[in-house]
Amino acid sequence: MTPPITHRPAHRQLWSGLSSQAPTAEIGVLGVPFDNATSFRKGAAMAPARIREVTPHIAPATEEGHRLAGLRVRDYGDVSADLDWKRYFATVEAQAAQVLRHPFALFLGGDHSVTIPLTAAFSRAVNGQFGVVHFDAHPDLAHEYEGHRWSHACTERRVLELPNVEPRHLTFVGLRSFLDEELAFLADHPEINVHTARDVYRRSIETVAEDVTTQLQSVDAVYVTLDIDGLDPACAPGTGTPEGGGLSTRELFEFLRVAFARLPVRALDIVEVAPPLDCADVTTFAATKVIYEVFGWVKEKLDLSNHSDNTDNTDNTDNKE
């Protein structure tokens, strides 16, 4: 008879054992399980729970073998459901403000409409101008969609209404599907940088990353919103509106690696992961892998910041409370 297993790896816990209730934790996490603004298939509301469920099965290290031990992740749970959409988004904004007190904030959507209250909170938290990197198959630039200004197809139109973000500080990566209204808006605002999926294929992800970091050099903080359908459906099938011809998970990693190294990225949301539409949790694991690589880059940047506290290094000021 095989004896029962009595010992489990230490990381078989939420966030691989990195969880902490310390108010000074380096990373704050908030789930926004909301998908009432989707225009097609639902399921994204289940993503925060499913992502957390798989974290005990992820080793606390990056793909290059950098240990995450010592990094503290404070998880604030999920924003509670509310049938009043306006009140719910106000609650999201208020709770996000608390998470943004940490050096880095991670938000788990939810459909892409949740970025609207999240960036509103970010706008209030940033002292100065901020930039937005929008990774997606769609630009989400409709003024209204299906009769509502808070559709997941209107995300960036609402973001551009915030007082401290300018069109020249908005950049898209991975686009390959456009509404007529969105094309007209982009034609009227050539200062918005658009890097389609085909641009990435033809020019390389490294070149695109250089362009993005150059564009956003002057901002005080950067918000990255990552719609999982920016990836090719082969890499992320579990999403409501998949579009063929997208980026690979490897290309996404390489792009984010450059962005986190060279820009003052203070917050990231991951949206449109829909576990009920997923195949073998492929999409959930892709999103979780992105999160753990981000943890590694944040840890590295904060370690460098701490190491240079007594030096004149203004590049790290964005990581200080």
Disulfide bonds with the S-S distance in Angstrom:
none
